[in-house]
Amino acid sequence: MTKIIQLKVSTISVDETLDCWRVKHLSLSPKLTQFLSSFPEAAIHLKAFAYYLSGSIRIFDESLFSICLTQAIKSYKDLNEQENEFESFFEILTYIAADLLHSIKIEDQQGYEWRISDGIYFTDWFVANPLRLRQQELGQISIKLFHSEKQTVRRAQQMLKNKMWLVVATI
């Protein structure tokens, strides 16, 4: 049985992640180019989002980042030339990830967890312990459902936005 949310080893950079998305989604790539031309500051936010999730978190073997970006670009096509295009794009981008990840935790063999609303980039959490790569290869990192009244979609989405905007504020 295939799990909805999976972890796969990903060693590609954020820029390579964006390039792979462009190659896979040739029909949508011009819209991404148009969006980034209209809002040049969006590139750094988009890269921070990609880094937060990494290419390792997958939904039915598709990168979560790719799924989110595809839906945001499709929505951007519909919003074209309307007010709040920038905000709407990032609202959709972050909502999808938050909705899928708000009620899960990823846990290594030592019991250390990653949750979307903790504010730790998945990439940083993963590489902080060199054993995690081996654990992932062996299927020893678990993805578990959990419920918390504090862990809402809105809270997870706000954390994603905060981390994306913080990158620009520190530059």
C-alpha positions in Angstrom: 0.0 0.0 0.0 1.3 3.4 -0.9 1.4 6.0 1.8 0.0 9.4 0.9 2.9 11.3 2.5 6.4 9.9 1.9 10.0 10.8 2.4 12.5 10.3 -0.4 16.1 11.3 -0.5 16.6 14.5 -2.4 20.0 16.1 -2.9 19.0 18.8 -5.4 19.3 22.5 -4.6 16.4 24.9 -4.4 17.4 26.3 -7.8 17.5 22.8 -9.3 14.1 22.1 -7.7 12.7 25.1 -9.6 14.4 24.1 -12.8 12.9 20.6 -12.5 9.5 22.0 -12.0 9.9 24.2 -15.1 10.9 21.2 -17.2 8.1 19.0 -15.9 5.5 21.8 -16.3 6.4 23.3 -19.6 2.9 24.8 -20.2 2.9 26.5 -16.8 6.6 27.7 -16.8 5.8 30.9 -18.7 3.3 31.9 -16.1 5.9 31.4 -13.4 8.3 33.5 -15.4 5.6 36.2 -15.8 4.8 36.1 -12.0 8.5 36.4 -11.1 8.9 39.3 -13.6 5.9 41.1 -12.2 7.0 40.5 -8.6 10.8 40.1 -8.5 10.8 39.9 -4.7 8.7 36.7 -4.9 11.7 34.7 -6.0 13.4 34.8 -2.6 10.1 33.8 -0.9 9.5 31.0 -3.3 13.1 29.7 -2.7 12.6 29.9 1.1 9.3 27.9 0.7 11.2 25.3 -1.3 13.9 25.1 1.3 11.4 24.8 4.1 9.8 21.8 2.6 12.8 20.3 0.7 12.3 17.9 -2.2 12.1 15.0 0.3 8.5 15.5 1.4 6.4 13.8 -1.3 2.7 13.2 -1.8 2.0 10.1 -3.8 5.6 10.2 -5.0 5.3 13.9 -6.2 7.3 16.6 -4.5 5.0 18.6 -2.2 6.8 21.7 -3.3 5.9 20.9 -6.9 2.2 20.2 -6.1 2.0 23.5 -4.2 3.7 25.5 -6.9 1.6 23.9 -9.7 -1.7 24.8 -7.9 -0.5 28.3 -7.1 0.5 29.0 -10.7 -2.7 27.5 -12.0 -4.6 29.9 -9.7 -2.4 32.8 -10.7 -3.4 32.2 -14.3 -7.0 32.7 -13.2 -6.1 35.8 -11.1 -4.1 37.4 -13.8 -4.4 41.2 -13.8 -6.5 41.3 -10.7 -5.7 42.9 -7.3 -3.7 41.0 -4.8 -2.1 38.6 -7.2 1.1 38.4 -5.1 -0.8 37.7 -1.8 -3.2 35.3 -3.4 -0.4 33.3 -5.0 1.4 32.8 -1.7 -1.9 32.2 0.1 -2.6 29.2 -2.2 1.0 28.1 -2.2 1.2 27.9 1.6 -2.3 26.7 2.3 -1.8 23.5 0.3 1.3 22.6 2.3 -0.2 23.6 5.6 -3.4 21.6 4.9 -1.5 18.4 4.1 1.1 18.7 6.9 -0.6 20.3 9.8 -1.6 17.0 11.5 1.5 15.0 10.9 4.9 14.7 12.5 8.0 13.2 11.1 10.0 11.3 13.7 13.5 9.8 13.7 14.7 6.7 15.6 15.9 8.8 18.5 12.4 10.3 18.9 13.2 13.7 17.6 10.3 15.2 15.6 9.7 17.7 12.8 6.3 19.4 12.5 5.5 22.1 10.0 4.4 24.6 12.7 7.6 24.3 14.8 9.3 26.8 12.5 12.3 24.6 11.6 13.1 24.1 8.0 12.7 20.4 7.1 16.1 20.5 5.3 17.8 21.8 8.5 16.1 19.3 10.7 17.0 16.5 8.5 20.7 17.3 8.1 21.1 18.2 11.8 21.5 14.5 12.5 23.8 12.6 10.1 22.0 9.3 11.0 18.7 10.5 9.5 19.9 9.8 5.9 20.6 6.2 6.7 17.4 5.9 8.7 15.4 7.3 5.8 17.1 4.8 3.4 16.1 2.0 5.8 12.5 3.3 6.2 13.1 4.0 9.9 11.9 7.6 9.9 8.2 7.5 10.6 5.4 9.8 9.5 2.7 9.8 12.0 -0.7 11.4 12.4 -1.3 13.4 15.5 -4.0 15.7 16.8 -3.5 19.0 18.6 -6.0 21.8 19.0 -3.0 24.1 18.7 -1.8 22.6 15.4 -4.3 24.1 13.0 -4.0 24.6 9.2 -4.0 28.3 9.8 -1.2 28.2 12.3 0.9 26.0 10.1 0.2 28.3 7.1 1.2 31.3 9.2 4.5 29.6 10.2 5.3 29.0 6.5 4.6 32.6 5.7 6.6 33.9 8.6 9.6 31.8 7.6 9.3 32.9 4.0 9.1 36.6 4.9 11.8 36.4 7.5 14.4 35.5 4.9 13.8 38.8 3.1 13.9 40.7 6.4 17.3 39.4 7.2 18.9 40.1 3.9 
